[in-house]
Amino acid sequence: MFVWYRHSALTIVYLVDVLPSSEPGALANSTWNTRGWTVQEFLAPNTVLFHRADWTLYLDDRSPNHKMSVAIMQELEDSTGIDAQALIAFRPDMRGAREKLQWASSRVTTLQEDIAYSLFGIFHIHLPVIYGEKRQNALRRLLQEIIAHSGDITPLDWIGKSSEFNSCLPADITSYKTPLCMLSSLPEDEMNMSVSMLRNTVSAESTSKLYTLLDNLSAPRFAHSRLQLPCIAFPITELRRRRDPNLETCFTYDVKADGLQDLLITSEDKLIQFSPTRPTQQTFLLVRPWNRHDLELPDFAEPDFADDAQSVDDWPEPVSLTDGSIRGSLVDSNLADSEARLRELRLVVRLGQPFGALLLAQQRGGEYKRVASDHLIIAKVKDMASIDDTMDIGTLEIL
């Protein structure tokens, strides 16, 4: 249906519950605007017209395309949370996966599987439709496809209950109602100041090693319902429950972890408490799922060469050097080293900023399970200058 809407000359949306006498805002409050399948009805078409119950045009807007109506698009943007530019010129792909999942998180479908199926076209994903499967299974297939093919780890940013298929996936799409954990980025002047402070305190050897380790991490992938997650791990050294009679179904824990500032975690799961004086055999980790964008490099998604194709005729002529060797351009090795050093220091600064963490508990087989939290877990390293000494970088297998 996404393709039908996409190639339609005109898509007509009939708002059966919007009366002729309705005021602005009726479109936002229409039942049509609560359904799962209707998201693609206004995203996919290039031309769309909204009609009230008596078939008159919504807001009496007689323009040939309501996507050009500032008032109507603003009303849709306010009610759906979808940027007006995306409403007008939407392009289906896997970019911004977490945001698109949030678009559907408050919507309903008659058949439970359809809430996942209704997003296939929006993500430009081709998966089999298996009516009768559980809602969790349909959502799992969608999320696995997104993560495996885009390398985007933002779909792991959710709160609520874990899926029965994999603890890193949510049981329901409503877990994405909470906005994406977008911690404020460091202003460029503060970034430059932090880089200057680190330049004389962190060795070039350590920053280069850290950058290389992270650069060599593979993309996240699923195999047999197990998630291979590249991440930075921080072992938890102390976990103590806070007694709160007002919290009957949730538990709050004081958490200490190597290299991180102390923090609180709230969960419906009852965790094994331990302290340095009473150790436990079970291992708990706070992990930072690795985001390749922190390297200031593109993600793992395939580039779109169609827009950037360049003819061989446009390539620069090679330069002939006096020794007879050929090269495209002269590169100053000192400048290259300086740029690499700057890139590495900027990475260390970014790693020193607060981040959304996952709490993992090790299982008997050595794999890990995510402990679902009722609130986002925001962690921060203790000392930015010693960041390379406190990080355990690698890929964990999560059930």
C-alpha positions, 0 to 999 in steps of 0.5 A: 500500500505504501507503493500505491500511495507513493505513485498515486496522482492524488490520495484523498483522506476522508475524515468521517468524524470531522464535521463541517462546522469543526474548528482547526484542530479537528484533524488532529483529534480525528480517529483517523489520526490514531490508527497505525496504517494511516501514517503512510497515508499522509507520508507516502503520497506527493499530493493529498487532500483532506475532506470532512464528513460532508466531503467539503475540503478541510479548513475550506482549503482549496489548494490543489495539495494540502501538503502545501498548506502551512496550517494543515501541516502544522496541525499534523506536525503538532499532533504526530510529532513528525517534522513538517519537512518529513510530512511534505517530502518523506523518503522511506529508509532506515535513517532515524529509526528510533524517531520513526518507531516513536511515530507509531508508538501511540497508534493502534491497529485492529490486528496486533501484528499490523502495528509492525507491518504498517512500518515496513514501507516507511522503513523501505523493508521487505519482510514476509507478512505472517498473519497469526504471529504474535505482536512481539514476533512481528516487532522483533523481525522488524527491529532485527532487520533495521539493526542488522542492515543499518547498524543503528543502535537507537532502537535499543533506546526504550523503557518497559518490558523486554521481549521474550525473544531477546532482552534487548528488544521491547515487548511492545512498540509503546516502549518507544513513546519516551523521546529518544535519549538525546543528551545535549551535545557539547558546544563547539567552543567547549569541545575545543577547550576540552580538547586543549586540556586533554592534549597535554594529559593524554598520550597520542599512543593511548588515544590512537589505540582507543580510536583504532579499537572502536573503529574496528568494531563490527556492526551489531547483528542478530543470529538465532535471536541472539544480539551480537552487540559492540559496546563499551562495558563497565563492570559493576562493583556494588549494587545495593537496594534502596528500601522504599515502602512507596515502591511496591512493584519497582526496586531502586538500586544504588550502583557503583561501576568501574570508571563511572560516577555513582547512579540510581537504577529503577527496575521491576526486576529484583537484582542480586545485591552485593558489595565489596564485603559480600561479593557475588558470582554473578557479573553485572555490567553497564554498557554503552552500545557503540555508536559509530557516529562518535568516530565522526564517520558515516554509519554502516548503511550503504551510501546512496550512490545515485545522487553522488555519482561522478563520471570518471571524466570528472576525476582530477588528472594525476600529478607527475612527480620528479621521481616518476611516481604518480599521485592524485594530490600532495598530502602533508603527513604532518598535517594528516597526523595532526588531524588524526590526533584532533579526531582522536581527542574529540572522540575522548571528549565525546566519550566523557559526556553522559550517555544512555546505558544498558544494564546487563546481567551475566547468565550461566552460559557466559552470555548476558541478558538486559535488565529492563529499566523503568527509566532511562539509565544515564551514566557518566565517566568519572575522569575523562583524562583516564578514559582509555584505562577504564573501558572494556571494548568488545562485542557481547552476546546478549540473549 
